[in-house]
Amino acid sequence: MLTGPRIGPDPIPFPAFVQYLRQPMGQMPPYTVKVISDAELENVYAFLKSLPKPAPAKTIRLLNQ
C-alpha cells in the first residue's frame, strides 16, 4: 500500500510539509503559491499540529472484544 508522509496529529517538520505539497512525488499535483499561499500553508500546518493524538487501540473497548 502506498502512503504519504504523516501529516497529523504529529506532522512531519514544516519545511518537509511545504516541499511535499509544492513538489510532490508520484501522481499528486503540486500545490503552487497560486493555489495556496505560504501563509495558508502555515495555518494548515498549525491546525494539523493542534489535532489530538488518537487513543491507542487497546484502550478502545469495542476493538478489544
C-alpha positions in Angstrom: 0.0 0.0 0.0 1.3 3.4 -0.9 1.1 6.1 1.7 2.2 9.7 2.0 4.0 11.4 4.9 2.4 11.6 8.3 0.6 15.0 8.4 -1.4 14.7 11.6 -1.7 14.7 14.5 2.1 14.8 14.8 3.1 16.1 11.3 6.4 16.0 9.6 8.6 19.1 10.0 7.1 22.2 8.4 9.9 22.5 5.7 9.2 18.9 4.6 5.5 19.6 4.6 5.9 22.5 2.3 8.2 20.6 0.0 5.8 17.7 -0.2 3.0 20.0 -1.2 5.0 22.2 -3.6 7.0 19.4 -5.2 5.2 16.1 -4.6 6.4 12.7 -5.8 4.1 10.4 -7.7 0.6 11.3 -9.0 -0.3 14.1 -6.7 -0.4 17.5 -8.4 1.7 20.3 -6.9 0.0 22.9 -4.8 1.7 26.1 -6.1 1.6 29.5 -4.5 -1.2 30.4 -6.9 -3.3 27.6 -5.3 -2.3 28.0 -1.6 -0.1 30.8 -0.2 2.7 30.2 2.3 0.7 31.9 5.0 -2.2 29.5 4.3 0.1 26.5 4.5 1.3 27.8 7.9 -2.3 27.9 9.0 -3.0 24.4 7.8 0.2 23.1 9.5 -0.8 24.8 12.8 -4.2 23.1 12.6 -2.6 19.7 12.0 -0.3 20.2 14.9 -3.3 21.1 17.1 -5.1 17.8 16.5 -5.1 15.4 19.5 -3.3 12.1 19.2 -5.7 9.2 18.7 -6.3 6.9 21.6 -4.3 3.6 21.5 -6.4 0.8 20.1 -6.0 -1.2 23.3 -8.0 1.5 25.2 -11.0 1.3 22.8 -13.3 -1.3 24.4 -15.1 -2.3 21.2 -11.9 -3.2 19.5 -10.9 -5.5 22.3 -14.0 -7.7 22.4 
